[in-house]
Amino acid sequence: MGREKILETIRMFEEENLDIRTITMGISLLDCIDSDGEKCREKIYNKIVDNAGGLVQAAAQIEEEYGIPITNKRVSVTPISLIAGASGEKDLVPFAKTLDKAAKEIGIDFIGGFSALVEKGFTQSDLNLIRSIPKALAQTERVCSSVNVGSTKAGINMNAVKVMGEIIRETAEETADAHGFGCGKLVVFANSVGDNPFMAGAYHGIGEHDVVIHVGISGPGVVKRAIEKVKGEPLDIVADTIKKAAFMITRMGQLVGNLASKKLDVPFGIVDLSLAPTPAIGDSVGEILEEFGLGVVGTHGTTAALAVLNDAVKKGGAMACSHIGGLSGSFIPVSEDHRMIDAAEKGQITLDKLEAMTAICSVGLDMIAIPGDTPAATISAIIADEAAIGVQNHKTTAVRIIPAIGLKQGESVEFGGLLGSAPVMPVHKESSEDFIKRGGRIPAPIHSFKN
């Protein structure tokens, strides 16, 4: 690497908030299945600690040796609904507590995989896990949960959509002392993926290696600085500029993944190309979109600008690394992006606009606070809309929404750290209850049949 490239990379770290957002170790728990719940949980704890015990130290060594900031160290595991079923236990909170205990022992930030895949129907274990989510997230610190309710091949399980609206409300009430923050650790997906390194939606897919390392990059500040250099230029020039920036960011992600793989002696999986913002000034996807020439993120043209950004990041990243995966889209979490927060507070971006933006990015309704008295059926209807976008467009979509217990529209809830703060955004007041009560399954779209 030439002197100019080295200096440019150092500047990215120091001035443009460039970091590796996460190193995530995926661990299969399939060999932990046991008809005795206690034995199963003991196997789970031991396998996580044995395999991921050196993860934090390896990340620290990479940071020290190469000067690359690594913000989060995480673990994802096989969906617990698949592991706990043989035990016959109905209350799966003890499994969540085992995950939390292991996470604390190895010093990681979060552990994902208290999850169920129910896009077509439920097993009894799926239902047991889903019903355990509220207490599991209230009684643990580092456990994250996800439920996949739809896919392009299967359609949308509207019975699951109905239940998840209720579960989100229950989770908010269980964590009411923190204005429903438990919901910040819960994601509802359509077309979820098993190699996603980002929380709260990470789990370890059954087609993955027994143990694997995935990397989630970041770099909104780098992309924004690159666009600043082509102010007023045509959008194809802007796209090319973004591709070059994404290439450099992704090469760094691949380097870190390979280094971690060697240090931990496990296979390297994928680099997730997602641009992940933080509340810090200069680390905002909203700022990038405004740099395109938009007066404010959320105004007309926002969705088109996001399409240019998302496509260019993927093209640049794909040239830099053969193994890309995860979500690989631009994240627009309201609470974690200071420009999104500002726009939401002023009513310049709404749930409806965020839903439209979901047609482009993977997680369009992310870390959004809504009034604490929002009915479960309304939450279910919001999930259904997002799932429909994903299912119809062959893409991952997700909802991470927080009924802010005790708060109303116009107030704000503080989450702290990378999770930031969120203004309580309005929802439509007209009822969707009769629609959600129908249940059943929305059939897969005709274009899903490609066999």
Buried (B, 14 or more C-beta within 10 A) or exposed (E): EEEEEEEBBEEBBEEBBBBBBBBBBBBBBEEBBBEEBEEBBBBBBEBBBEBBBBBBBBBEBBBEEEEBEBBBBBBBBBBBBBBBBBBEBEEBBBBBBBBBBBBEEBEBBBBBBBBBBBBBEBBEBBBBBBBBBBBBBBBBEBBBBBBBBBBBBBBBBBBBBBBBBBBBBBBBBBBBEBBBBBBBBBBBBBBBBBBBBBBBBBBBBEEBBBBBBBBBBBBBBBBBBBBEEBEEEEBEEBBBBBBEBBBBBBBBBBBBBEBBBEBBEBBBBBBBBBBBBBBBEBBBBBBBBBBBEBEBBBBEEBBBBBBBBBBBBBBBBBBBBEEBBBBBBBBBBBBBBBBBBBBBBEEBBBBEBBBBBBBBBBBBBBBBBBBBEBBBBBBBBBBBBBBBBBBBBBBBBBBBBBBBBBBEBEBBBEBEEBBBBBBBBBBEEEEBEEEBEEEEBBEBBEEBEEE
